[in-house]
Amino acid sequence: MQTTTFGRTGKMTTRIGFGAWAIGGTWGEVTLADAKATLHAALDAGMGFIDTADVYGDGRSERIIREVLSERPGDRPFVATKAGRRLSPHVADGYNGANLEAFLDRSLVNLGVERIDLLQLHCPPTAVYSDPQVFAALDALKAKGKIADYGVSVEKVDEALMAIRQPGVVSVQIIYNLFRQRPAAVFFGEARKKNVAVIARVPLASGLLTGKMSADSSFAADDHRSFNRNGEAFDKGETFSGVPFDVALEAVEELRALVPQGASMAAFALRWILMDAAVTVVIPGAKSPAQARANAAAVTLPPLPAETMAAAREIYQRLVAPHVHHLW
């Protein structure tokens, strides 16, 4: 598995990691046995980075990670979690030292550790990114030894640019995929200047970029792809990357012609992301061991030719950008 340095932390991580949202909840049913087997498969395939959050299954994802890692000898992978979305209402004032420490303490118990490798603010209201008191609170948690480092997870490129003005922010997690290309044009250069790690999430556009969906695809009632298409529960950009389903299917069909012979579309989509050196780690999710192994295999694909990259950009600009580029 290809490795790289995680921004200015000096820590090493693999370029493909494991996104643990799906094993926590809101992706349809995943049994405990399947969730654990999937994470084991990801780690067996060499993934050395796990991303989770305290709200994924109300802590279920974090607890599954604790159980799996307790069963595995040897080096522990880099584990990142997030805090803030437990606030109700989810407002900027809630991002204070007392609340953040309470959320963190719960995650420490869930993960069975004394210190979190990376704590990320979980897509807070925009005002939070420019509030020095929030980041002073995170500095205090770091000084207490409860977190090694902290970063942010954002919805918008503008929020990412605001966040990296804060000197303690070591990473930004942002949606970046074949259907959401604006970060590369606007944000990645600034991230590289400041040696900020970039975590690319939703890399397969909620499964669309596996090439396995059709107009007849259906989803369980507790799957966000069923209940959040228009942002009913959280930002609609988290579901299918905010692209209208019919438009996305049209784009997928055109992208299919660019997939290297013998490769899956999912592997192609992940390899496309890794072509940008600004991306530190990409975190596809998985609900089965086979999916986890397939995601890991993306690093074995050779670099994509320039003409393939150009063709992918053209499809994005023509079909997808009018629906998403100006929003995020």
Buried (B, 14 or more C-beta within 10 A) or exposed (E): BEEBEBBEBEBEBBBBBBBBBBBBBBBBEBEEEBBBBBBBBBBEBBBBBBBBBBBBBEBBBBBBBBBBBEEEEEEEBBBBBBBBBBBEEBEBEBBEBEBBBEBBEBBBEBBEBEBBBBBBBBBBBBEBBBBEEBBEBBBEBBEEEBBBBBBBBBBBBBBBBBBBEBEEBBBBBBBBBBBBBBBBEBBBEBBBEBEBBBBBBBBBBBBBBBBEBEEEEEBEEEBBBBBBBEEEEBBBBBBBBBBEBEBBBBBBEBBEEBBBEEBBBBBBBBBBBBBBEBBBBBBBBBBBBEBBBBBBBBBEBEEBEEEBBEBBBEBBEEBBBEBBBEEB
